[in-house]
Amino acid sequence: MGGRPSRPPAPPTRTAVPAGSVRHGLARVLSKAGLCSRTDATAWIRDGRVRVDGRIVRDPEYPIHDGMRRVSIDGLDPSPPQRHYLMLNKPRGLVTTARDERGRDTVYRCLDGAGLPWLAPVGRLDKASEGLLLFSNDPQWAAAILDPASGPDKTYHVQVDRQPDEALLSALRHGAGDGGEWLRAKSVVPLRSGGRNAWLEIVLDEGRNRQIRRLLEAFDVGVLRLVRVAIGGVPLGTLGKGQWRALDAHERDALARATPGVPSRGQR
């Protein structure tokens, strides 16, 4: 049987790109659509499950321009998933990622068995931090919540290893430089004290990596516990440690009102 060897499939043809069109890698496009994680998207693409304009593409970074390509998975056009919005009371000791290269437990352990679609964390809490963590598969909503210029305030209760005086509280509000960034608290209020430690309520209007811990370290203050208790007008409330629940329409609206550009319930 000496037939002509088959040729590998040609890559998708490239069409003219309009000026101003935004380009993203294929894996990112699938992830940002709320269909899956970036890691899963990469695996699907490399396994040959994803087609662009009818042809299999195995490069996760294959460029996709807004509105210029038809993407399908397993031969089917992916329909927009039903949107979900939920809150989790994150326990201490879990990392905020889908998979951890060091094998540590992740926040997704709390969602196992719930029958939920892929949901991404809206922001992060580090391993030692606790409290309110949002999840959603609505990328536009999540991006607006995380917008450093217009996103809602975040409120934390922080146990520190000293009795703070007014000079320290004022310094935290004024801020300090660290690694080329200026870190500050929007407000700092003492909550209660006992012995050699105290609890503070700290409100942030921006979201920098480990911001509270770094800010306090700049003034030689150690953090014993750090719990996020509210995002905008949505409090953690009495939700148990490691438990989750869906946000109701009023809570989604409260975040929408706090965040310019996020459509409210009546606009969805």
HELIX and SHEET records of a PDB file:
HELIX    1   1 LEU A   26  LYS A   32  1                                   7    
HELIX    2   2 ARG A   38  ARG A   46  1                                   9    
HELIX    3   3 VAL A  107  LEU A  111  5                                   5    
HELIX    4   4 PRO A  139  LEU A  146  1                                   8    
HELIX    5   5 GLU A  166  HIS A  174  1                                   9    
HELIX    6   6 GLN A  211  GLU A  217  1                                   7    
HELIX    7   7 ALA A  249  ALA A  258  1                                  10    
HELIX    8   8 ARG A  265  GLN A  267  5                                   3    
SHEET    1   A 2 ARG A  23  GLY A  25  0                                        
SHEET    2   A 2 PRO A  63  HIS A  65 -1                                        
SHEET    1   B 3 ARG A  55  ILE A  56  0                                        
SHEET    2   B 3 VAL A  50  VAL A  52 -1                                        
SHEET    3   B 3 VAL A  71  ILE A  73 -1                                        
SHEET    1   C 4 ALA A 120  VAL A 122  0                                        
SHEET    2   C 4 GLU A 130  SER A 136 -1                                        
SHEET    3   C 4 TYR A  85  LYS A  90 -1                                        
SHEET    4   C 4 TRP A 244  ALA A 246 -1                                        
SHEET    1   D 6 ALA A 120  VAL A 122  0                                        
SHEET    2   D 6 GLU A 130  SER A 136 -1                                        
SHEET    3   D 6 VAL A 223  ILE A 231  1                                        
SHEET    4   D 6 LYS A 154  VAL A 160 -1                                        
SHEET    5   D 6 ASN A 197  LEU A 204 -1                                        
SHEET    6   D 6 SER A 187  GLY A 194 -1                                        
SHEET    1   E 4 ALA A 120  VAL A 122  0                                        
SHEET    2   E 4 GLU A 130  SER A 136 -1                                        
SHEET    3   E 4 VAL A 223  ILE A 231  1                                        
SHEET    4   E 4 VAL A 234  PRO A 235 -1                                        
SHEET    1   F 2 ALA A 176  ASP A 178  0                                        
SHEET    2   F 2 GLU A 181  LEU A 183 -1                                        
END                                                                             
